[in-house]
């Protein structure tokens, strides 16, 4: 299951997991992009189930979990990839509405999806939470985004400890600058040539998921060679 599946990293992960033969549950808010991706991946002879879902909407997330249980009966891998950014603004200029949207998507949405997905997990599954390096760093003008990612890291670390006895791996993904559409919101003129591709990040995640069952990579930090932009 991949949330935010039509975004750069989300769609790259969907394609690579399809190559591994995984059945897929794809969610997002862009109906056209979701339909296109689902059609593309269905041609790989794997089962693809897609659904429009706003991760901020508790009812929608709960209904999605019920649909997944009816179709697949269980979830092996959950990738919490849905996330949004916001234009740079100091705290006194940051709109409360923007704050609510960012926290609701990046933090509360991650909780809601995980909360309703966990009953469908069997022993030996994996959860990957896409956090970004903003989970460990601060960037002036990005208070809502930074707060959401710091909170999501705390959530991820707590979840990992709670699920150790169930042998469910919880992986914190902390990618540096990656050439995705989020930069159109955060920094439209960012030097994308210095960034990693979504496929680079996705490949690292898949390699991590393929680790032997007697090990786990708990935190996956990936940076472009130039480091910060």
C-alpha distance (Angstrom), angle and dihedral (degrees) to the residues before:
residue distance angle dihedral
X1 . . .
X2 3.79 . .
X3 3.79 123.9 .
X4 3.77 117.8 -157.5
X5 3.80 85.2 24.6
X6 3.79 96.7 163.6
X7 3.81 94.4 58.4
X8 3.79 123.4 95.8
X9 3.80 100.2 -91.8
X10 3.81 92.5 31.1
X11 3.80 95.3 55.0
X12 3.81 92.1 42.3
X13 3.80 89.1 53.4
X14 3.79 91.5 47.4
X15 3.80 91.3 54.4
X16 3.80 94.3 46.6
X17 3.79 94.1 46.4
X18 3.80 88.7 48.8
X19 3.80 87.2 55.5
X20 3.81 87.1 55.8
X21 3.81 89.3 55.0
X22 3.79 97.0 -108.0
X23 3.79 120.3 156.6
X24 3.79 106.4 -127.2
X25 3.78 139.6 -140.5
X26 3.80 107.8 -166.6
X27 3.78 123.6 -170.2
X28 3.76 134.5 179.4
X29 3.78 143.6 127.5
X30 3.82 99.6 -108.0
X31 3.80 104.6 86.3
X32 3.81 95.2 -171.4
X33 3.81 95.0 49.8
X34 3.80 91.6 43.7
X35 3.80 92.5 52.3
X36 3.81 91.6 47.9
X37 3.82 93.5 49.9
X38 3.78 92.9 45.7
X39 3.80 91.5 51.1
X40 3.81 91.1 49.1
X41 3.79 94.5 50.6
X42 3.79 96.2 41.4
X43 3.78 87.6 67.0
X44 3.82 87.9 67.8
X45 3.82 89.3 73.7
X46 3.77 93.0 -110.5
X47 3.78 126.7 121.8
X48 3.79 113.1 -102.7
X49 3.79 124.6 -172.9
X50 3.79 117.2 -175.8
X51 3.77 130.1 -174.5
X52 3.78 136.6 175.2
X53 3.78 105.9 -118.5
X54 3.78 133.8 165.2
X55 3.81 103.9 -151.6
X56 3.80 89.4 -150.0
X57 3.81 90.3 64.8
X58 3.81 110.3 85.6
X59 3.79 94.1 -165.4
X60 3.80 92.9 49.9
X61 3.80 92.4 48.8
X62 3.80 92.4 47.9
X63 3.81 91.5 49.2
X64 3.80 90.0 49.7
X65 3.81 90.8 53.8
X66 3.81 89.9 52.3
X67 3.81 90.3 50.8
X68 3.81 91.7 49.7
X69 3.79 91.4 50.2
X70 3.79 90.4 52.1
X71 3.80 93.9 48.8
X72 3.81 106.2 33.6
X73 3.83 102.3 11.5
X74 3.80 92.4 -144.3
X75 3.81 145.3 27.2
X76 3.82 122.2 -128.8
X77 3.80 99.4 179.0
X78 3.80 130.1 23.8
X79 3.79 119.5 -169.5
X80 3.79 112.7 -168.7
X81 3.78 97.9 -158.1
X82 3.81 103.6 143.5
X83 3.78 110.5 116.4
X84 3.78 144.0 140.7
X85 3.78 136.3 -159.9
X86 3.79 133.9 -155.3
X87 3.82 137.8 -137.8
X88 3.77 114.0 -87.4
X89 3.80 112.4 -87.8
X90 3.81 133.9 152.1
X91 3.78 115.6 -114.0
X92 3.81 94.2 -99.9
X93 3.82 89.8 54.7
X94 3.80 97.4 39.7
X95 3.80 112.0 111.2
X96 3.83 114.4 -121.9
X97 3.80 86.7 -138.0
X98 3.80 91.2 57.4
X99 3.81 90.1 47.7
X100 3.80 90.8 52.5
X101 3.81 93.4 48.0
X102 3.81 94.6 48.3
X103 3.81 95.9 45.1
X104 3.80 90.2 42.7
X105 3.80 93.3 53.2
X106 3.79 103.2 34.7
X107 3.80 100.2 37.8
X108 3.80 113.6 12.9
X109 3.81 91.0 39.2
X110 3.80 90.6 53.6
X111 3.78 89.8 51.6
X112 3.81 94.2 47.8
X113 3.80 94.8 49.2
X114 3.80 92.3 46.3
X115 3.80 93.0 44.8
X116 3.80 94.1 55.0
X117 3.82 95.3 36.9
X118 3.81 97.5 52.1
X119 3.83 96.6 76.4
X120 3.82 87.1 60.1
X121 3.80 93.8 55.9
X122 3.75 124.1 104.1
X123 3.78 127.0 -159.0
X124 3.78 112.5 -71.2
X125 3.81 98.9 31.6
X126 3.79 127.6 133.9
X127 3.80 137.4 -135.4
X128 3.80 120.9 -160.4
X129 3.79 117.7 -166.8
X130 3.80 114.7 -164.2
X131 3.80 104.0 -143.0
X132 3.86 109.3 154.2
X133 3.79 125.4 -141.4
X134 3.80 86.1 -76.5
X135 3.81 84.9 83.5
X136 3.81 88.7 73.0
X137 3.81 102.4 24.4
X138 3.77 135.6 53.5
X139 3.78 126.6 -134.4
X140 3.83 119.4 -166.2
X141 3.78 110.9 -118.2
X142 3.80 93.3 27.7
X143 3.81 101.9 85.2
X144 3.80 97.7 138.7
X145 3.80 94.1 44.1
X146 3.81 93.3 45.5
X147 3.80 92.7 46.2
X148 3.80 91.7 49.3
X149 3.80 92.6 50.5
X150 3.81 95.0 44.2
X151 3.80 88.4 50.7
X152 3.80 91.2 47.0
X153 3.81 90.4 53.5
X154 3.81 90.2 52.9
X155 3.79 89.2 48.8
X156 3.81 91.4 48.4
X157 3.80 94.2 49.5
X158 3.81 91.5 48.4
X159 3.79 92.1 47.4
X160 3.81 91.1 51.9
X161 3.79 92.1 56.9
X162 3.79 92.2 46.5
X163 3.81 92.8 52.3
X164 3.80 101.3 43.6
X165 3.80 92.5 97.2
X166 3.81 89.5 54.0
X167 3.82 90.0 51.3
X168 3.79 90.5 -124.6
X169 3.79 109.3 148.9
X170 3.81 116.3 -137.1
X171 3.78 114.3 -160.2
X172 3.79 125.3 -168.1
X173 3.80 108.8 -149.0
X174 3.81 112.0 -155.8
X175 3.80 109.0 178.4
X176 3.76 121.9 178.8
X177 3.78 122.1 -141.4
X178 3.80 109.1 -20.8
X179 3.80 124.9 179.7
X180 3.80 100.1 -112.9
X181 3.79 134.5 132.3
X182 3.81 93.0 -96.8
X183 3.81 88.5 83.9
X184 3.81 89.6 67.8
X185 3.79 85.3 69.5
X186 3.79 101.5 35.1
X187 3.81 103.4 35.6
X188 3.83 116.1 -8.7
X189 3.81 94.2 -170.6
X190 3.80 96.4 46.9
X191 3.84 113.5 142.6
X192 3.80 98.7 -103.6
X193 3.79 92.4 178.8
X194 3.81 87.3 71.9
X195 3.82 93.3 52.0
X196 3.78 132.5 91.6
X197 3.77 119.7 -108.4
X198 3.82 119.4 -112.4
X199 3.81 87.2 -117.9
X200 3.82 90.4 59.6
X201 3.80 91.1 55.6
X202 3.80 92.8 42.9
X203 3.80 92.1 51.8
X204 3.80 90.9 52.9
X205 3.82 90.5 50.9
X206 3.81 93.4 49.6
X207 3.81 90.8 48.2
X208 3.80 88.6 51.6
X209 3.80 91.8 50.5
X210 3.80 89.0 51.4
X211 3.79 92.7 58.5
X212 3.84 113.6 123.8
X213 3.79 113.5 -86.5
X214 3.81 91.2 -113.1
X215 3.82 90.6 68.4
X216 3.77 142.3 43.4
X217 3.78 136.4 -166.0
X218 3.78 102.0 -138.2
X219 3.80 98.5 -173.0
X220 3.78 124.3 28.3
X221 3.81 112.1 -164.3
X222 3.80 113.7 -177.2
X223 3.79 123.2 178.8
X224 3.81 135.2 178.4
X225 3.82 113.2 -111.9
X226 3.81 92.3 -104.1
X227 3.81 91.4 55.5
X228 3.78 112.3 -147.2
X229 3.80 118.2 15.4
